[in-house]
Amino acid sequence: MPKIPDATRRSDRSRRAILDAALALVGEVGYNKLTIEAIAARAGVGKQTIYRWWPSKAAVLLDASLALAGDAETEAEWTGFPDTGDLAADLKHVLRATVDEFNDEKYEAPARALTAAGATDPELGARFTEKLLEPQFALYEARLHTAREAGQLAPDTDLRLAVEMLVGPLTYRWLLRTAPLTHAYTDALVDRVLGGVLSIRPD
């Protein structure tokens, strides 16, 4: 008796092929020149297959960016934001990993294109922030909250502002290429933010 094709597995393969094609193409041609037709051709599927799952190229890119982030966490064996009791060490660990990802060719071009696309496409930008950035910011805030409760940070520390002070300069340097993005830079950034601005308290 012939084996019945697994429609679910075939569907998963098609979805992944579409997401991979979208990431590759947006890195090659940019968001403005990206089309559903090009994604379909690269993925080896029909346009209607894409439209069955996504209403627009922006929606495809959102899911592609989420898949890319998930791949990065899997490859790094991500188990959550570290909490060793040493806030500075934990922040440096995470920001160093972020630098490694930003400097990895596999992620750099798609991430730049998606960031630029989000700046010009309000719908994509809002959903990108909601689905990807906000969950990441929440992890930082939760770790800073633990440190504040432990008395390591001033009681009136604005946690969201602190996160933006840590992540903002890193993203700025990466986007504009104002200087090399290195572990030494992120280490210095953490030390300056914690020591100078947040008034971290010694044990």
Secondary structure, 3 states (H helix, E strand, C coil): CCCCCCHHHHHHHHHHHHHHHHHHHHHHHCCCCCCHHHHHHHHCCCHHHHHHHCCCHHHHHHHHHHHHHHHHHHHCCCCCCCCCCCHHHHHHHHHHHHHHHHCCHHHHHHHHHHHHHHHHCHHHHHHHHHHHHHHHHHHHHHHHHHHHHCCCCCCCCCHHHHHHHHHHHHHHHHHHCCCCCCHHHHHHHHHHHHHHHCCCCCC
